Amino acid sequence: MASPILVKEKKLLDVKLGELPSWILMWDVTPQGTSGVFQSSYYQYYKYVHVEKGGVVGISVVLAHSVLFS
């Protein structure tokens, strides 16, 4: 039976092994899509960590989060 949720809307942990190639091919790799990933990672970082003063460490954490979890 097919899943009622579109493959594109699923999170990585919800994707079945057979759906993985089509899920990866649905990523938006345009410059606009890539900047959207960085922007959402930035806002998620500040939503959960809420650093009062930014610096090199904060920026590096945001970039590491974007690379590792997106």
C-alpha positions in Angstrom: 0.0 0.0 0.0 1.4 3.4 -0.9 2.1 6.0 1.7 -0.5 8.8 1.9 2.2 11.3 2.6 4.3 12.6 -0.4 7.9 11.4 -0.4 9.1 15.0 -0.6 7.3 16.0 2.6 8.8 13.1 4.7 11.7 13.5 7.1 14.7 11.3 6.6 13.8 8.9 9.5 10.3 8.4 7.9 11.6 7.5 4.4 11.8 3.8 3.6 14.9 2.4 1.9 13.1 1.9 -1.4 12.0 5.6 -1.4 15.4 7.0 -0.6 16.7 7.6 -4.2 13.5 9.5 -5.2 13.6 11.4 -1.9 17.2 12.5 -2.5 16.4 13.5 -6.1 13.6 15.8 -4.9 16.1 18.1 -3.1 16.2 21.7 -4.3 19.9 22.2 -5.2 19.4 25.6 -6.9 21.1 28.6 -5.2 17.7 29.7 -3.9 17.0 26.3 -2.4 20.5 26.1 -0.9 20.1 29.5 0.7 16.8 28.4 2.1 18.4 25.5 3.8 21.0 27.8 5.4 18.3 30.2 6.5 16.1 27.6 8.1 19.1 26.1 9.9 20.1 29.6 11.2 16.6 30.2 12.6 16.4 26.7 14.1 19.8 27.3 15.8 18.6 30.5 17.3 15.2 29.0 18.2 16.7 26.3 20.3 20.1 27.7 21.5 19.3 31.5 21.6 22.7 32.9 21.9 22.8 36.5 23.2 26.1 37.5 21.7 27.2 36.1 18.3 30.7 35.5 17.2 32.9 33.1 15.2 31.8 30.1 17.4 28.1 30.8 16.7 28.6 31.1 13.0 30.7 27.9 12.8 28.0 26.0 14.8 25.3 27.2 12.3 27.5 26.1 9.3 28.3 22.8 10.9 24.6 22.2 11.6 23.7 23.1 8.0 26.3 20.7 6.7 25.6 17.8 9.0 21.9 17.8 9.4 20.5 19.2 6.1 
